[in-house]
Amino acid sequence: MSNFKRTSMAGAGPKSASSSAVMGAGGHHKTGSILSALRATTMIDSKPVLPAEILVTILDYLPVSDLLRFARTSRRMREMVYDDTRWVARLRSMGVWDEAEARRRFEEVMKRRREAAERAERERLAAAAAAAAAAGTSIGSMPIGRGQPFPGQSLELFPGLQQQYSTPPPVITTTLFDAGEEELRRKRIAEEQKQREQAIQAAAQRRAMEEMEGLQDGFETMKVGGGQGGLLPTAPQKDPFSDPEALLNVIKNARSIRGHARQEYGKIYGALAPFYFDLAKAKSHTDPVVFRVFRDPERQARMLANLRTFARSDWAAGWRQREEKLATMAGIFESAVLHEFETGYEFWDVDGRMHKYAHVLDLLNGGTAAVELFIQKHPIFADKEVLANPMDCVNQALADDVTLEPSRRFFEVLTAKVNEQADIIQRVFPKPAEVFWSLMGKIRDDILTDYVTPLFDETHERSLAAYVKAVSGLFEQTLQFFRTVNAPKNEKNPKEQEELAREYALKVFEQHLDLYLADELDYFTQQAEAEVGEWEKKLSEQDATAESFYMGSFTNRQADKKDFLTSFKKAVMMPVSALPSLPLGSPFASKPAATPTTATTAAAANGGELQAPENPEQSRPVSPSLTAPVTADRAGSPLPDKAPTDELAAKAALMTSRLEGIKSLFSIEVALSLVHTAKSSLGRAAVFIQLGGQAGGEARDQCEAIFVALLRILGGRHIKPGFDKAVAHLSQYNPREVSHHDKGGVAPLVTFIELVNVGDLISQMIDVFYEQQLTTPNIADRNDFLDPAGLAKKKFEQMLDESVAAGLNKGIDVLMDEVEYVCATTQQPTDYNPAMVTTDPFNDAASISGMSVTTEGTSTTTNSSSNNRKSRYKSGTPSIWSLPSLPGTPPTPGGSSGTTNSLGPQDIGPTPTALRIRDLVASHTSMLTGSTDKSMLDVFNGEVGLRLFAAVCKHLKRQRISTEGAIKLIADVNLYYEYIRTLKNNDLLAYFKALRELSQIYLIDAKHHAKEMATIIADNERFSGVFRAEEVYEYAERRADWYNVRKEVERAMYGLECLVM
């Protein structure tokens, strides 16, 4: 609203009056203008209200009484004050508003409203139908017209016609439409609508008047939900002004109802505001009305607690001073009650004053002061039975060790004492679980920590083994102590004791946990490395002892020779008279027969002790005081009684000793000892995983680190060096330097395969250990490809596979060397050429006709094979295959009778050399079955087969093969072929199939069938691409009669028979 006023100017009074007179007389102003009048005015602009946002903020800081007065000013102000969110905020500040309960109540009210509306609709329809039936009206007999339903249709489909047909039927006339009746009907509907609106307005005004009339001291009465229009049915409630107990429970009985937050807060305000403001005005603790209305300390505590809760909703000016006054009065009351509780505590009045005043303090503020007093003055902290000496665990144990029996007794006594106090706490305090665990926290800090810390410090200084044993053992005892005490049950959290037990145990050991986990890993590493180092030391001592035994005498001879030459030079420079009388023919007669080193070696060979030589310059040093040259836990071969006298034999014996010692290069006993040590360390560290959280994660990581260290030491320090030494020893093997060849296999290779079996057994041990100790307790996750334990295990297995592969590769070389040695030494020239001819000047085993050849103890006489060879024909057709005639063989059908071989009965089976080679190779390949995976076994068998094929081909090129000896060759090749077929390797089988085809060329009678032989040699498809024509030609050159048939075969191959026409 704006008003315009004219500004007053000095000296303008008479002038204005005269101007007005002039203006009135003349009707207009003669001297001024409209602009002058506007300049002489002042605009005053005023607004009737402030913005709503500012008003809402102001209302938040008004006292409740002022709020209700403000609501009476206007309807708009009333709506702002009665806004439900304003009172919900106050209830929420006191902590009595439950949003979930409010939502549930609102949904129940809406559900009841829907049910009531549906029930009223059904009753109305039923009443209409009953009225129509009572009037006897039949819908089917009524005429059909505008506004009438069809016959058979329900009235429910036409709600607007139900009222019409619920009255008696009108008189049937012929009038189809009456404008007057329609006008009356419209007026009647409008009047009914107007009456309903007036009824609604009247009900609203009546409700408003009731609310205004129900105000008492500026606030509503505590009547909620009364009458039929209320949201909820009326519940009988006590009047707080007539019943003091209702005043104490007013906050407890507050309900969360949407739309009625103002009424609920009104109950609380009406009951507590008088006491609150009275207490704020009190000068001393005797002035407040609350202490005069309530005489019982328990009720006084409840009211003070209610007032403290109510003070949180006091946002008006001066709230801080009122709250401080309330806190002061509550503090005075608390001190008085606490003094009474302390008096009862001193007289140990458990069920009397302690119980009573503990509950009073709990009602007041939770009883924190009583709990603290109870714990601080508790007699258990001065009990001599509980305060044990932790050094008993060290003093009663052996040196560098610890015993946990004294600590076990200590925890038994402490558990009994704590269980007694748990029963007392249950009788005194209303919340015994919280008080008990507070007492346990004090016991944890003042008793347990003081017990374990000195013990850990002492054991850590004495021995690392005692320290790790003490930490892990005491942790298990402490955790068991917290788990087994009879703590009062907490109904809200039944699993609270287990969680608190882990938390309290962690508090005791938290300061020692990091150091322990690091020392546990260091202790295991030291133990494992010491175990492996001791094994390596024993192995090196054994090697030194063997070398000293075999080579010591030859070293001494060189030292003796050097000493003699030195003495000879001195003797030459001396006068003749000074020379001793020595036999002229024996300048070495002055030397003793046995040197100290030789005597020492002999003593060691006989099982005695090795002693250091008297003169260290005469021989190289040996390991002194070695009571046994071969340790009991290793499978080493014992030294012979007498060392070889020949240096070459001594070197061979030393090499044999080293090769036999391959299987002792790493020990399954050492691996088992390392696994047991790792299991002990892992078991001690794994008990900390139960703590969970960061501490449990660190313990789990350390357990995996122990497993990783186990694989690193066992693989890198023990197994891999053993395989490397075994491969080095295998590379030094020379079958020509070995005097005895066992037909069962190559001794060093057999020993290495046994070593592979030991390695496979250790790998299986690691697998079992990983499954039982890491995977089953959920320390390691086998499905996590980044898990450190899983990665270390894969790396260990990869190292083992690579070492085995390297050894097997070297073993294949050794096996093939043995095969070649067997072929060269046991294959007789007469095996493939039983009838050697004298006309073959290039035959490696050329003999004269009638020469006697001894083969493995059997003497046979060889004759010229040209007289015993005859061409066989089948069905009149000349055959290219020439078979030797055997004694007593019947004539072939269609052919001539065979002649008797001068060599006697001939064996058509494989040669002993082929049988030995087959058995040698098969025995070694079968040894790996089950000890390595299938892929490595297939690779090994494939490589052995290819190398065997190359060795057989190389051996064939050194032989002279006659037509009669071809049968033996074919039998040998078939033997190899059958063995290769057992390996189930089709690619490898193709080589020996081609070799079997190749052996057929030695059966051909080249003198009569040179052209067919040339065709076979040039046929590449016959040999499946394994042999080229040039290679087949080289093998054909090893025929015994090659120089007799060479011209015919080459003429057939190269077309030398062709003539130019």
Secondary structure, DSSP 8 states (H G I E B T S, - for coil): -EEEEE---TT-HHHHHHHHHHHHHHSS-SS--HHHHHHTEEEEE--SS--HHHHHHHHHTS-HHHHHHHHTS-HHHHHHHT-HHHHHHHHHHHT---HHHHHHHHHHHHHHHHHHHHHHHHHHHHHHHHHHHHTT--GGGS---TT---TT--GGG-HHHHHHHTS------S----HHHHHHHHHHHHHHHHHHHHHHHHHHHHHHHHHHHTEETTEE-S--S-STTSSS-------TTT-HHHHHTTTTT----TT-HHHHHHHHHHHHHHHHHHHHT-SSTTS-THHHH--SHHHHHHHHHHHHHHHTT--STTHHHHHHHHHHHHHHHHHHHHHHHHHHHHTT-IIIIIHHHHHHHHHHH-SHHHHHHHHHT-GGGG-TTTS--TTHHHHTS-TT----HHHHHHHHHHHHHHHHHHHHHHHH-SSHHHHHHHHHHHHIIIIIHHHHHHHHHHHHHH-HHHHHHHHHHHHHHHHHHHHHS-----TT-TTHHHHHHHHHHHHHHHHHHHHHHHHHHHHHHHHHHHHHHHHHHHHHHHHHHHHHHHHHHHHHHHHHHHHHHHHHHHHHHS-GGGS----TT-TTTTS-SS-HHHHHHHHHHTT------S-TTSS----TT-S-SS-TTS------SS--SSHHHHHHHHHHHHHHGGGGSS-HHHHHHHHHHHHHHHHHHHGGGGG-HHHHHHHHHHHHHHHHHHHIIIIIIIIHHHHHHHHHHHHT--GGG-S---TT--HHHHHHHHHHHHHHHHHHHHHHHHIIIIITTTSS-TT-TT-HHHHHHHHHHHHHHHHHHHHHHHHHHHHHHHHHHHHHHH--HHHH-SS--TT-TT-TT---TT-EEEETTEEEE---TTTT----EETTEE-SB-----TT----TTS------TT-S---S--HHHHHHHHHHHHHHHHTTTTS-HHHHHHHHHHHHHHHHHHHHHHHTT--B-TTTHHHHHHHHHHHHHHHHHTT-HHHHHHHHHHHHHGGGGGB-TTT-HHHHHHHHH-SGGGTTSS-HHHHHHHHTTBTTHHHHHHHHHHHHHTTT----
